[in-house]
Every structure is written in structure tokens, then in C-alpha cells.
Amino acid sequence: MAYDEALAERIRDAFDNRPYVVERKMFGGLGWMVHGNMAAAALGSGGAMVRVGKDDYEDLIAEPGAEPMVMSGRTMTGWIRLGDDACASDVELRTWIGRGIAFAETLPRK
């Protein structure tokens, strides 16, 4: 299954044309890199993924529409899979993307 192009466009808009963000096709989806660090992705299996780090992970995973990101049977702590509830409105989606940007900006540039 290919990523949801309408969702990808909404995620793209949430990055507000920041010049240091690079969009890259990967793993059947579309990822957004902030200074070389992945911040978010539109997943090939549907929905989105946001990188929030380990410090806030437990609190954020309890929010509506948020669930652990599992890849190849392994839970990716610090990454959250966003279901339809979390992506329903542009305000909610922008909030999640903002969290991904904020975390990625704390990482060393690549």
C-alpha cells in the first residue's frame, strides 16, 4: 500500500516551508528530515509517524490516536504512530508535527 498522498500534503504543509527540512521517499512512505534527522513520516501502511524522543514518550502515547510505533515486530520507543484520530484535524496534525520538529531540532545535525 502506498502512503496517503492527501495526508502527506497536510504533513508537508505543517512543516511551513522550513528551508532545513528535506523530504525523502523511504520504506514505501515519505519521510521529513530536520537537519538530517527524521521528524515525521507518512507511512506506506497508512497513517503517520512522529519522532518525539523517550522523555515525553509515555505521556504522549496516552493521547487519543497515538500508539506505539512497531517495525518488524519491535516497538520503537520514542516514535509514535498516529492513527486517524490524531490526524483528523489540521490543528491536531500540526501539533504532532510540531512535536516531531521540536525533538529533531534537539539532535546533532547530520
Residue pairs with C-beta under 8 A, 6 or more apart in sequence:
1 28
1 44
1 45
1 46
2 28
2 44
3 28
3 29
3 30
3 42
3 43
3 44
3 46
4 42
4 46
4 47
7 42
7 47
7 48
7 87
8 30
8 42
10 87
10 90
10 93
11 30
11 32
11 40
11 42
11 48
11 93
11 97
12 23
12 32
13 90
14 90
14 93
14 94
14 97
14 98
15 21
15 32
15 97
15 101
18 34
18 101
20 34
20 35
21 32
21 33
21 34
21 39
22 32
22 33
22 36
23 30
23 31
23 32
23 33
24 30
24 31
24 32
24 33
25 31
26 41
27 44
28 43
28 44
28 45
29 41
29 42
29 43
29 44
29 45
30 41
30 42
31 38
31 40
31 41
32 38
32 39
32 40
32 41
32 100
33 39
33 104
34 100
34 101
34 104
34 105
35 104
35 105
35 107
35 109
35 110
36 109
36 110
37 51
37 104
37 107
37 109
37 110
38 51
38 104
39 50
39 51
39 97
39 100
39 101
39 103
39 104
40 48
40 49
40 50
40 51
40 96
40 97
40 100
40 101
41 48
41 49
42 48
43 49
43 81
47 81
47 82
47 83
47 84
47 87
48 81
48 82
48 86
48 87
48 93
48 96
49 69
49 79
49 80
49 81
49 82
50 79
50 80
50 82
50 96
50 97
50 99
50 100
51 78
51 79
51 100
51 103
51 104
52 60
52 78
52 79
52 80
52 99
52 100
52 103
53 78
53 103
53 106
54 77
54 78
56 99
56 103
57 77
57 78
57 80
60 66
60 80
60 99
61 67
61 68
61 80
63 86
64 85
64 86
65 82
65 83
65 84
65 85
65 86
65 87
65 88
65 92
66 80
66 81
66 82
66 83
66 86
67 80
67 81
67 83
68 75
68 76
68 77
68 80
68 81
69 75
69 76
69 79
69 80
69 81
70 76
70 81
80 96
82 93
82 96
85 92
86 92
86 93
86 96
87 93
87 96
